[in-house]
Amino acid sequence: MPNKIPLDSRICIIGAGPAGLSHGHYLRKAGYNNIEILEINCKVGGKSHSLTFNNRSFDMGANYLTPDYTHVMEMAREVGAEMYHEKSPVAFNPETGKFKPLLKAVMEGTTFFGFAKSAIRYFFIRWKLNGILPFAGNMGLADRADLMVSFDQWLDNHKLGNLKKLFSIPTTMMGYGKLSEIPAPYVLRYIGVGTFRTMLMFGAGISIAYPKRFVDGFQRFWQRISWNLNVRTSVEITRVLRKDGKITVWYNEHRLKDDGRNVDPDKKEYDYLVISCPLTFKTLDPFLDWRDNEKEMFSDEKVIHRTFGITLLNDIKKVKHKWRVFHIFPLAEINQPSIFAHQFPSNPAYEIYTPMTNLKEPTDPEEMKKIVADLEEKAFRIIKSLKGDSNKEEVLHYDLWKYFYHVSLDDFKAGYFDKLERMQGQENTFYNMGLNSFELIEPITRYSKHLVSKYYVGKSSK
Ligand SMILES: Cc1cc2nc3c(=O)[nH]c(=O)nc-3n(C[C@H](O)[C@H](O)[C@H](O)COP(=O)(O)OP(=O)(O)OC[C@H]3O[C@@H](n4cnc5c(N)ncnc54)[C@H](O)[C@@H]3O)c2cc1C
């Protein structure tokens, strides 16, 4: 009996970020070999971006894996990507200039026993939710009134209010917005039992095997995955036409010929299309032959995002403290640097993380310079409070990421994800990126696996 989608189908995946590459990876494992991944950038990995400074790899985008990352770790074993585990961070209060264990800082205002009781309750409730949250994606949750609230409300409803400061670290500080803004299922998917255990141990300064990082960086892990896939980088798609069950893609490949001219524009025909670049009007409008339901689902009103800034600063070696990673606590305001990471003791580079509001994409380079200078200035103020020499620093690199594509609680409740799931496979098109599940690599990878096992393999009903 043939598969739902024949093994020799020609499949085009747009975007070589974690969603596109994991989709390609699971297709290859299922026996599909006729896949091509077209990436606009000159590198793969999307928001996984590793760079080397002073012979050490720094992650400017995705960095951590927790025990819940079973699929990513399986892929890492397959391609031989080595990992190491991160040292625990501490909390730093720039007003008082004092450091303290992170867990102690988030427990302020509550008793140890009250906090411990709530933590145990969260473990139990979250474990029970394993049977309710789907393996991947957010389908079937709109009917669950108990989950269709903000995470802040969900904590109150479960009498877990004294864990709010703790949860604000992986959510607000990591750029996903305030607890009162984020729909509960997103955080519940994010903070599974293994991740919650890691948060507590990590916060308490207990050295355990998690969170892990890739020795060569997250992006280089994706590079290894891409070595077994037909990925073409620096490809600008100019038009996609879906007609009579065939998909024609026109593109420019920005490779130079020997005489210095670009390779001529080209076109190619496929049987299936997977859109794994941002599912937004701005990204898709330049090439997609829109269908009405796509226009509605991927409009600016529906798909919202935030911005996350990462800066790599050089030479703040005069800062005197022994901690390698510290979080600003009480929580910094949005648009203020929130995490400082001196990843390697022998390397002068410091990484600074800044969760930001939804920044309009600056088109003017001068405007961009101003934003980075402002981030730099704010980081220097904190460095000064540590008696660091703020004149010596220099920005080695920065990234301002469009981050956390998601929908509002109202759209979640109105069944956005069930609608999106019903669109999968229509017009021989699949939609696969962070938006479908949550802006983290394990949920994205699981969603890719779900798509391949549900829509491609298995008996065809035809
Ligand atoms: C600072 C930061 C820290 C993070 N930390 C973690 C972490 O610790 N753990 C974790 O699991 N996750 C982390 N993440 C999140 C993780 O990086 C993202 O969830 C993930 O990269 C999203 O994958 P994606 O494929 O949906 O999108 P992306 O990574 O954005 O990839 C989309 C790809 O599509 C390409 N593309 C765009 N337009 C086109 C076009 N027109 N044609 C062709 N290609 C196109 C892009 O160039 C890109 O390669 C972090 C992210 C950031 C920014």
Ligand as a Chemical Component Dictionary entry (heavy atoms), coordinates in Angstrom:
data_LIG
# 
_chem_comp.id                   LIG 
_chem_comp.type                 NON-POLYMER 
_chem_comp.pdbx_formal_charge   0 
_chem_comp.three_letter_code    LIG 
# 
loop_
_chem_comp_atom.comp_id 
_chem_comp_atom.atom_id 
_chem_comp_atom.alt_atom_id 
_chem_comp_atom.type_symbol 
_chem_comp_atom.charge 
_chem_comp_atom.model_Cartn_x 
_chem_comp_atom.model_Cartn_y 
_chem_comp_atom.model_Cartn_z 
_chem_comp_atom.pdbx_ordinal 
LIG C1  C1  C 0 18.338 34.989 21.627 1  
LIG C2  C2  C 0 17.617 33.702 21.441 2  
LIG C3  C3  C 0 17.780 32.670 22.363 3  
LIG C4  C4  C 0 17.122 31.459 22.174 4  
LIG N1  N1  N 0 17.343 30.441 23.055 5  
LIG C5  C5  C 0 16.812 29.235 22.812 6  
LIG C6  C6  C 0 17.160 28.129 23.623 7  
LIG O1  O1  O 0 17.962 28.269 24.551 8  
LIG N2  N2  N 0 16.596 26.911 23.346 9  
LIG C7  C7  C 0 15.725 26.749 22.303 10 
LIG O2  O2  O 0 15.231 25.646 22.102 11 
LIG N3  N3  N 0 15.391 27.783 21.506 12 
LIG C8  C8  C 0 15.909 29.021 21.738 13 
LIG N4  N4  N 0 15.602 30.067 20.917 14 
LIG C9  C9  C 0 14.493 29.906 19.941 15 
LIG C10 C10 C 0 14.891 29.207 18.640 16 
LIG O3  O3  O 0 16.056 29.758 18.109 17 
LIG C11 C11 C 0 13.743 29.387 17.654 18 
LIG O4  O4  O 0 12.586 28.872 18.243 19 
LIG C12 C12 C 0 13.969 28.656 16.335 20 
LIG O5  O5  O 0 15.144 29.078 15.703 21 
LIG C13 C13 C 0 12.794 28.935 15.392 22 
LIG O6  O6  O 0 12.927 28.098 14.270 23 
LIG P1  P1  P 0 12.114 28.392 12.923 24 
LIG O7  O7  O 0 12.624 27.447 11.914 25 
LIG O8  O8  O 0 10.663 28.455 13.226 26 
LIG O9  O9  O 0 12.494 29.905 12.520 27 
LIG P2  P2  P 0 13.894 30.565 12.240 28 
LIG O10 O10 O 0 14.930 30.078 13.170 29 
LIG O11 O11 O 0 13.610 32.031 12.225 30 
LIG O12 O12 O 0 14.260 30.079 10.760 31 
LIG C14 C14 C 0 13.565 30.552 9.624  32 
LIG C15 C15 C 0 14.474 30.418 8.402  33 
LIG O13 O13 O 0 13.770 30.865 7.239  34 
LIG C16 C16 C 0 14.650 31.651 6.463  35 
LIG N5  N5  N 0 13.878 32.540 5.587  36 
LIG C17 C17 C 0 13.250 33.684 5.910  37 
LIG N6  N6  N 0 12.675 34.223 4.823  38 
LIG C18 C18 C 0 12.950 33.391 3.795  39 
LIG C19 C19 C 0 12.625 33.413 2.399  40 
LIG N7  N7  N 0 11.903 34.403 1.866  41 
LIG N8  N8  N 0 13.084 32.422 1.618  42 
LIG C20 C20 C 0 13.833 31.404 2.140  43 
LIG N9  N9  N 0 14.167 31.343 3.461  44 
LIG C21 C21 C 0 13.725 32.320 4.266  45 
LIG C22 C22 C 0 15.467 32.390 7.503  46 
LIG O14 O14 O 0 16.660 32.939 6.949  47 
LIG C23 C23 C 0 15.726 31.268 8.499  48 
LIG O15 O15 O 0 16.862 30.524 8.183  49 
LIG C24 C24 C 0 16.258 31.281 21.063 50 
LIG C25 C25 C 0 16.101 32.312 20.132 51 
LIG C26 C26 C 0 16.776 33.507 20.316 52 
LIG C27 C27 C 0 16.608 34.590 19.302 53 
# 
loop_
_chem_comp_bond.comp_id 
_chem_comp_bond.atom_id_1 
_chem_comp_bond.atom_id_2 
_chem_comp_bond.value_order 
_chem_comp_bond.pdbx_ordinal 
LIG C1  C2  SING 1  
LIG C2  C3  SING 2  
LIG C2  C26 DOUB 3  
LIG C3  C4  DOUB 4  
LIG C4  N1  SING 5  
LIG C4  C24 SING 6  
LIG N1  C5  DOUB 7  
LIG C5  C6  SING 8  
LIG C5  C8  SING 9  
LIG C6  O1  DOUB 10 
LIG C6  N2  SING 11 
LIG N2  C7  SING 12 
LIG C7  O2  DOUB 13 
LIG C7  N3  SING 14 
LIG N3  C8  DOUB 15 
LIG C8  N4  SING 16 
LIG N4  C9  SING 17 
LIG N4  C24 SING 18 
LIG C9  C10 SING 19 
LIG C10 O3  SING 20 
LIG C10 C11 SING 21 
LIG C11 O4  SING 22 
LIG C11 C12 SING 23 
LIG C12 O5  SING 24 
LIG C12 C13 SING 25 
LIG C13 O6  SING 26 
LIG O6  P1  SING 27 
LIG P1  O7  DOUB 28 
LIG P1  O8  SING 29 
LIG P1  O9  SING 30 
LIG O9  P2  SING 31 
LIG P2  O10 DOUB 32 
LIG P2  O11 SING 33 
LIG P2  O12 SING 34 
LIG O12 C14 SING 35 
LIG C14 C15 SING 36 
LIG C15 O13 SING 37 
LIG C15 C23 SING 38 
LIG O13 C16 SING 39 
LIG C16 N5  SING 40 
LIG C16 C22 SING 41 
LIG N5  C17 SING 42 
LIG N5  C21 SING 43 
LIG C17 N6  DOUB 44 
LIG N6  C18 SING 45 
LIG C18 C19 SING 46 
LIG C18 C21 DOUB 47 
LIG C19 N7  SING 48 
LIG C19 N8  DOUB 49 
LIG N8  C20 SING 50 
LIG C20 N9  DOUB 51 
LIG N9  C21 SING 52 
LIG C22 O14 SING 53 
LIG C22 C23 SING 54 
LIG C23 O15 SING 55 
LIG C24 C25 DOUB 56 
LIG C25 C26 SING 57 
LIG C26 C27 SING 58 
# 
